[in-house]
């Protein structure tokens, strides 16, 4: 084992000391705690990758290596053995840098306590208990209770607590469910333990998907009762059949009757990932479950799927492992994982990516659920007032600001190889997006992202200075202080209804577009972009606005004129907020760039047509919807466009025909 406390280079194993065999390795910190566990088909190749190019590693991997003080490894014979040992070590040591899946909420299960003398049906959450059959999970507890209420007509097994069961036995009188025939009342001896257990087993069989035989049995009994003129009994059996069918209808049929599979889907961003699973048994969706994972290490979709399969099915009962697992991406060791799960299940397990048909459609549905779960998780975190306040204060502390930046503006530049250059400005106030304040820019300068950032910041703050100047003159004329707080509204003696407060346009009564300055400007980029933004502000004399850049690859925060970046903790609310602001600016810029590029591509086909200016080109595209439809139109149809005469229409038809040929 290599061990030291002097950084990664100091505990790097000596050349040739690492075997080329499959194995599992552990990184330990100076306190000898295991902080990361990994596996490899070739230990030498994998471990050397950690030390060959430290600067090129993902920042989270760099953090792990700088935290570590040593590394050891264990050689195994096969990939399956490596998976088994890796899983057992992760479970034993709970390493801080390994991916950990956690439930995004506590899902309820329908449980039948088959380990008791008189099995009981109930709703349970949390850890599973030995000797209990579980069905689900379900999204809501009420969905289970509705199902149980329907099934107790046909399978009247015990559903009361231990205390209620004992008291009923002591007084010799069953509870209400015993009187309304939704419990067979084993507490007072109305049914033997053997017969009650048979009822419980039938209940479990029905929930497991073996529904047909119970419906057919009741139908035969109903027909027999009607033939014997026992009409009241036949009517009750009819109601029992309807109850069973309603219970069956609550589980949607999505695949073939004999299909048992779990459908797994992911949605991720650089920091977190959401996983959703739909459980399909007997072709019906029996439940769903979700997890949210912090991506502590650098992981792709395949590795996330691998970690999920090992962690979730590793502790599951054998019957909980399905015959088939549908995933969005195959892990690199898919065959080894399938073999390991097959050993655990006691039968063959197939892991595959569906390409078409009902299974592909179902995976798409689960992917939408995963994306929505991630969105809701981020929204819940973003909308939490305490988290937002902490994030703003952490940003202020990290950047050395006098106060929390209540208004943050972020800028991003988007282009395609230097063409159709656009930029976006998004605004967050009090940690929440203020979309009415978003702005977009068509960039005029050429010279790359740095020049574009300089231009956009200059344009935005020139407008701010102009509007502040105009507002200041207006306030002086009306007797208000020129430098009044923009958030304070109208000053004394000013009618608020007139809309004459600072930053308000008198004609429209709406806020001026660039009237309010931010406390912090964030640019998407590194030190060059941050310096360009600072230079633009300095040239305009704006010295009360802080500037920083957020670089995508390493998630570093750069301050102007600083040689080293500010490294925010990966799990900090400050980094989460800045990333969300940056990602929103990127999304807004990309959306604008795509629309502009699409429009320019459509109009470029008409650039060479004589007599067509920008207005006529836009009119043609608006009328026909696309160049393709315009190309298919006749001269007479083109003449219907306002401003297009017969001669011009013939020229357009000829020009588009020559171009296509």
Secondary structure, DSSP 8 states (H G I E B T S, - for coil): -EE-SS-GGGG---TT-S-SS-EEEEEEETT--EEEEEEESSHHHHHHHHHH-GGGS-HHHHHHHHHEEEEEEEE-SSHHHHHHHHHHHHHHH--TTS-EEEESS--EEEEE-TTSSS-BEEEE-SS--TT-EEEEEES-HHHHHHHHHHHTTTS--B-S-HHHHHHHHHHT---HHHHTTSS--GGGTSS-HHHHHHHHHHHHHHHTT--HHHHHHHHHHHHHHHHTT-HHHHHHHHHHHHHHHHHHHTS-B-S-TT--EEEEEEEE-SSEEEEEEEEEETTEEEEEEEEEEE--S---HHHHHHHHHHHHHHSS-GGGS-SEEE-SS--TTHHHHHHHHHHHHTS--EEE---SHHHHHHHHHHHHHHHHHHHHHHHHHHH-HHHHHHHHHHHHHHHT-SS--SEEEEEEEEEETTEEEEEEEEEEETTEE-GGG-EEEE----S-HHHHHHHHHHHHHHHHHHHHHHHHHHHHHTT--TT--GGG-S-TT--GGGT-STTB-TTT-SB-TT-S--SEEEEESSHHHHHHHHHHHHHHT--S-EEEEE-TTT--EE-TT-SS-B---TT-HHHHHHHHHHHHHHHHHHHHHHHHHHHHHHHHTTTTSTT--HHHHHHHHHHHSSHHHHHHS-HHHHTTSTT--HHHHHHHHHHHHHHH-
